[in-house]
Amino acid sequence: MAKPKKTFKELVEGNPLTSLAVVAAAAVTATFSVTSYFNGSEQKIRELECQHQLATQKESLGGQIAYLQGRLSSIERKIGTEGSSYLDVESINILQISNSTFRSREARIGNLR
């Protein structure tokens, strides 16, 4: 005949070492689950903070770059108490002089010496 199945109470009372191991494994699993959840939440918060900090730095540096490019491409003139006015250097047409023009000028200067 087949042995009747033991109930959970009989199994626990019959072998306390096994039940202690099961309880310990359950506690470790629960601790790991809670720790990994909070670690994941903290990581997401860090990522969001870094993205926000990067966006604010890009915005402030973008404004500084635009200001400096404007200053670089213009000549600032102060007239009276009216404030500053700017001359856009990029809009000025500059004639390109070829190297042969410079050579002919150098030859004429060399003849004068």
Backbone torsions as a table, in degrees:
resi	resn	phi	psi	omega
1	MET	NA	152.7	-180.0
2	ALA	-80.8	143.1	178.3
3	LYS	-72.8	140.7	177.2
4	PRO	-69.8	146.9	-178.7
5	LYS	-69.2	142.3	178.4
6	LYS	-80.6	146.5	175.3
7	THR	-78.5	167.6	-178.6
8	PHE	-62.0	-39.9	180.0
9	LYS	-63.0	-44.1	179.3
10	GLU	-65.6	-37.0	-179.9
11	LEU	-65.9	-42.2	179.8
12	VAL	-69.0	-45.2	-178.7
13	GLU	-70.0	-29.5	-177.7
14	GLY	-75.7	-33.2	-177.0
15	ASN	-139.6	83.8	-176.0
16	PRO	-67.7	-23.9	179.5
17	LEU	-67.1	-40.2	177.4
18	THR	-64.5	-44.7	-179.8
19	SER	-65.7	-35.6	177.4
20	LEU	-64.7	-40.4	178.2
21	ALA	-65.3	-39.4	179.0
22	VAL	-65.5	-42.7	179.3
23	VAL	-64.7	-41.6	178.9
24	ALA	-63.7	-42.6	179.0
25	ALA	-64.4	-38.9	178.3
26	ALA	-65.4	-40.3	179.3
27	ALA	-66.0	-42.3	178.7
28	VAL	-64.1	-43.1	179.3
29	THR	-63.2	-42.8	179.1
30	ALA	-65.0	-42.4	178.6
31	THR	-62.9	-44.2	178.7
32	PHE	-62.1	-42.4	-179.6
33	SER	-62.3	-46.1	-179.4
34	VAL	-65.4	-43.1	-179.8
35	THR	-63.7	-43.9	-179.6
36	SER	-67.1	-34.1	177.7
37	TYR	-63.6	-48.4	-179.1
38	PHE	-68.5	-33.9	177.1
39	ASN	-65.2	-42.2	177.5
40	GLY	-64.3	-40.1	177.9
41	SER	-64.4	-42.4	179.7
42	GLU	-64.6	-39.1	178.8
43	GLN	-63.7	-41.6	178.5
44	LYS	-64.1	-39.6	178.6
45	ILE	-64.5	-42.6	177.9
46	ARG	-60.9	-43.6	179.5
47	GLU	-61.8	-42.8	179.1
48	LEU	-64.8	-40.3	177.9
49	GLU	-63.7	-41.9	179.2
50	CYS	-64.8	-41.3	178.1
51	GLN	-63.5	-41.5	179.0
52	HIS	-65.3	-43.7	179.4
53	GLN	-63.8	-41.1	178.7
54	LEU	-63.7	-42.0	180.0
55	ALA	-64.7	-42.1	179.6
56	THR	-68.0	-36.9	177.8
57	GLN	-67.7	-39.8	177.9
58	LYS	-62.2	-41.2	-179.4
59	GLU	-64.7	-47.0	-178.1
60	SER	-68.8	-40.2	179.4
61	LEU	-70.8	-32.2	176.7
62	GLY	-63.4	-40.7	177.0
63	GLY	-64.8	-41.1	178.7
64	GLN	-66.2	-39.5	179.4
65	ILE	-64.6	-44.3	179.1
66	ALA	-61.6	-42.6	179.2
67	TYR	-63.0	-46.1	-178.3
68	LEU	-69.1	-34.2	176.4
69	GLN	-67.2	-38.0	175.7
70	GLY	-64.3	-41.1	177.7
71	ARG	-66.3	-37.4	-178.7
72	LEU	-69.4	-35.6	-175.8
73	SER	-93.9	12.9	179.9
74	SER	-144.3	160.2	175.6
75	ILE	-107.2	125.8	-177.2
76	GLU	-88.3	129.4	177.1
77	ARG	-124.2	132.4	177.5
78	LYS	-107.5	121.1	-178.4
79	ILE	-120.4	112.2	177.2
80	GLY	59.2	-146.0	179.8
81	THR	-97.8	7.4	-176.0
82	GLU	-68.5	-25.2	-177.4
83	GLY	116.3	-165.6	-177.2
84	SER	-93.7	143.4	170.3
85	SER	-126.6	153.6	-172.8
86	TYR	-122.0	142.8	173.5
87	LEU	-107.5	120.6	-177.2
88	ASP	-77.3	112.4	-177.2
89	VAL	-72.0	-29.3	-178.0
90	GLU	-68.3	-22.1	-178.5
91	SER	-86.6	-7.0	-179.7
92	ILE	-80.0	130.0	177.8
93	ASN	-85.6	127.4	178.7
94	ILE	-115.4	128.3	179.2
95	LEU	-74.7	138.2	177.9
96	GLN	-90.4	129.0	-179.6
97	ILE	-104.6	131.6	-177.3
98	SER	-78.6	166.4	-179.9
99	ASN	-66.0	-30.9	-178.8
100	SER	-65.8	-32.3	177.4
101	THR	-65.4	-42.5	178.0
102	PHE	-64.8	-39.1	-178.9
103	ARG	-65.5	-41.1	-179.4
104	SER	-67.3	-35.4	176.9
105	ARG	-67.4	-39.4	178.4
106	GLU	-64.8	-37.5	179.5
107	ALA	-64.9	-42.5	179.6
108	ARG	-65.8	-39.0	178.1
109	ILE	-67.3	-37.0	178.6
110	GLY	-65.0	-35.7	179.8
111	ASN	-69.9	-28.7	-178.6
112	LEU	-72.8	-24.7	-178.9
113	ARG	-76.7	NA	NA
